[in-house]
Amino acid sequence: LGVTESYEGIEGATITISAGETTVASADDGINAGSQLTIGGGTIVVDADGDGLDSNGSIAISGGTTVVNGPTENMNGALDTDGSFIITGGVLLAAGSSGMAEAPDASSAQGWVAVSFSAAQPAGTVVHIAAADGTVLASFTASKAFSSLVYSSAQITSGASYTAFTGGSVQGESIGGLTTGGGIDGATSVGTFTAGQ
């Protein structure tokens, strides 16, 4: 499914995505569920000027790869839910503004890292999430300005520390700007963050 131009990309009372490739570009919310957004598989890339993933109820992610670029305005967020936000599997990378930034619930079975930046980072910025031993777990090249980023995968352990870097290089196939490899030589540390907090 490819939505190349829209006001709200995908909207419904309940939305379930379990397979396939989904791309959404929207002038407002990318994916907007009335009560429940469930992602169990597939590849989802959202470029939103409003909320990226929005649910008036809850969000549950258990599989697949989801990448959200945007928004840049602080009245919206890359992730927005009025209820629970539980992640138990899959890969999630969401970058956007920081005014209404959200992250998965601390009770989620899969760990996540929320990175905040002291100033907006311009489009084209490369961000790496690295483990304590320096191993790069994910690299992301932003398609638009952002000041907050959330990353979750099976490699993130709740309570462990991870460092975010900007700069350096990227390697491998990109999904919405997300790759699984990169180098931090010459990169700048943004700070160290505890997963799940």
C-alpha positions as CSV (number, residue, x, y, z in Angstrom):
1,L,0.0,0.0,0.0
2,G,1.4,3.4,-1.0
3,V,-0.1,6.7,-0.1
4,T,2.0,9.3,-1.8
5,E,-0.1,12.4,-0.9
6,S,-2.9,12.8,1.6
7,Y,-4.4,14.9,4.4
8,E,-4.7,12.0,6.7
9,G,-3.0,8.9,5.3
10,I,-4.8,5.9,6.8
11,E,-7.7,6.4,9.1
12,G,-10.2,4.1,10.8
13,A,-11.8,3.0,14.1
14,T,-9.4,0.1,14.4
15,I,-6.3,-0.4,12.2
16,T,-4.3,-3.6,12.0
17,I,-1.2,-4.0,9.8
18,S,0.3,-7.5,9.8
19,A,2.3,-7.8,6.5
20,G,3.3,-6.1,3.3
21,E,4.9,-2.8,2.6
22,T,3.1,0.4,3.7
23,T,4.2,3.9,2.9
24,V,2.3,7.0,3.9
25,A,2.9,10.7,3.2
26,S,0.4,13.0,4.9
27,A,-0.2,16.7,5.5
28,D,-1.7,15.8,8.9
29,D,-1.7,12.4,10.7
30,G,0.0,9.5,9.0
31,I,-1.9,6.7,10.6
32,N,-4.9,7.6,12.8
33,A,-6.9,5.0,14.7
34,G,-10.0,5.8,16.7
35,S,-9.6,3.1,19.3
36,Q,-6.7,0.7,18.5
37,L,-3.7,0.6,16.2
38,T,-2.1,-2.8,16.0
39,I,1.2,-3.5,14.1
40,G,2.2,-7.1,13.9
41,G,4.4,-7.3,10.8
42,G,5.3,-5.8,7.5
43,T,7.3,-2.7,6.7
44,I,5.7,0.7,7.5
45,V,7.2,4.0,6.6
46,V,5.4,7.2,7.5
47,D,6.2,10.8,6.6
48,A,3.8,13.0,8.4
49,D,3.4,16.8,9.0
50,G,0.9,15.9,11.8
51,D,1.1,13.0,14.2
52,G,3.0,10.0,12.7
53,L,1.2,7.1,14.6
54,D,-1.9,8.4,16.3
55,S,-4.5,6.5,18.3
56,N,-7.3,8.0,20.4
57,G,-7.1,4.7,22.2
58,S,-4.1,2.4,22.4
59,I,-1.1,1.3,20.2
60,A,0.3,-2.2,20.2
61,I,3.4,-3.2,18.2
62,S,4.5,-6.8,18.2
63,G,6.5,-7.2,14.9
64,G,7.5,-5.6,11.6
65,T,9.6,-2.5,11.0
66,T,8.0,0.9,11.5
67,V,9.8,4.1,10.7
68,V,8.2,7.5,11.3
69,N,9.7,10.8,9.9
70,G,8.0,13.9,11.3
71,P,6.4,16.1,12.4
72,T,8.4,19.2,12.8
73,E,5.8,21.3,14.6
74,N,5.6,21.0,18.4
75,M,1.8,20.7,18.5
76,N,2.1,17.2,17.1
77,G,4.2,14.1,17.8
78,A,5.7,11.2,15.9
79,L,3.9,9.0,18.4
80,D,0.6,10.0,19.9
81,T,-1.8,7.8,22.0
82,D,-4.5,8.6,24.5
83,G,-4.3,5.1,26.0
84,S,-1.6,2.4,26.5
85,F,1.4,2.1,24.2
86,I,2.8,-1.4,24.4
87,I,5.7,-2.8,22.3
88,T,6.6,-6.5,22.5
89,G,8.5,-7.0,19.3
90,G,9.5,-5.6,16.0
91,V,11.6,-2.5,15.2
92,L,10.4,1.0,15.8
93,L,12.2,4.3,14.9
94,A,10.2,7.5,15.3
95,A,11.8,10.9,14.9
96,G,9.9,14.2,15.2
97,S,9.3,17.3,17.3
98,S,9.7,17.3,21.0
99,G,6.7,19.4,22.1
100,M,4.4,16.3,22.4
101,A,7.0,13.6,22.3
102,E,5.8,10.2,23.6
103,A,7.4,6.7,24.0
104,P,6.1,3.2,24.7
105,D,4.9,2.4,28.2
106,A,7.6,1.4,30.7
107,S,5.7,-1.9,31.2
108,S,6.4,-2.9,27.5
109,A,8.1,-6.3,27.2
110,Q,10.6,-5.0,24.6
111,G,13.0,-2.2,25.6
112,W,13.1,1.2,24.0
113,V,15.3,4.3,24.1
114,A,14.0,7.9,24.0
115,V,16.6,10.4,22.9
116,S,16.0,14.2,23.3
117,F,18.1,16.8,21.6
118,S,18.8,20.3,23.0
119,A,18.1,21.9,19.6
120,A,16.3,20.7,16.5
121,Q,18.6,18.7,14.2
122,P,18.3,19.5,10.5
123,A,17.1,17.2,7.8
124,G,19.9,14.9,6.6
125,T,21.3,14.4,10.1
126,V,22.6,10.9,10.8
127,V,21.9,9.5,14.3
128,H,23.3,6.2,15.7
129,I,22.1,4.2,18.7
130,A,25.1,2.4,20.2
131,A,25.4,-0.2,23.0
132,A,27.8,0.4,26.0
133,D,30.6,-1.5,24.1
134,G,30.3,0.9,21.2
135,T,28.4,-1.5,18.9
136,V,26.1,0.4,16.6
137,L,22.6,-1.1,16.8
138,A,20.9,1.3,14.4
139,S,21.6,4.2,12.2
140,F,19.1,6.7,10.9
141,T,19.3,9.5,8.3
142,A,16.5,12.0,8.9
143,S,14.4,13.2,6.0
144,K,13.2,16.3,8.0
145,A,14.2,18.3,11.1
146,F,13.6,16.6,14.4
147,S,14.4,17.1,18.1
148,S,13.3,13.7,19.6
149,L,13.8,10.1,18.6
150,V,12.5,6.8,19.9
151,Y,14.1,3.5,19.0
152,S,13.0,0.0,20.0
153,S,14.2,-3.4,18.9
154,A,15.0,-6.8,20.4
155,Q,18.6,-5.6,20.9
156,I,17.4,-3.0,23.5
157,T,17.3,-4.2,27.1
158,S,15.3,-2.2,29.6
159,G,17.5,-0.7,32.2
160,A,20.6,-0.8,30.1
161,S,22.5,2.3,28.9
162,Y,22.8,3.3,25.3
163,T,24.5,6.3,23.7
164,A,23.2,8.4,20.8
165,F,25.6,9.9,18.3
166,T,25.2,12.3,15.4
167,G,27.4,12.3,12.3
168,G,29.5,9.4,11.2
169,S,28.5,7.0,8.4
170,V,25.7,4.6,7.5
171,Q,25.8,1.2,5.9
172,G,23.3,-1.3,4.6
173,E,19.9,-1.1,3.0
174,S,17.7,1.8,4.2
175,I,14.1,1.5,5.3
176,G,12.7,5.1,5.5
177,G,16.2,6.2,6.5
178,L,16.8,3.4,9.0
179,T,19.8,1.0,8.5
180,T,21.2,-1.7,10.8
181,G,24.8,-0.6,10.3
182,G,26.9,2.4,10.6
183,G,30.1,3.9,11.9
184,I,30.6,6.4,14.7
185,D,34.1,7.5,13.7
186,G,34.0,11.3,13.8
187,A,30.5,11.3,15.3
188,T,29.5,13.5,18.3
189,S,27.9,12.0,21.4
190,V,24.4,13.4,22.2
191,G,24.3,11.7,25.6
192,T,23.7,8.3,27.3
193,F,20.2,7.2,27.9
194,T,18.6,4.4,30.0
195,A,16.3,2.2,28.1
196,G,12.7,2.1,29.2
197,Q,12.9,5.5,31.0
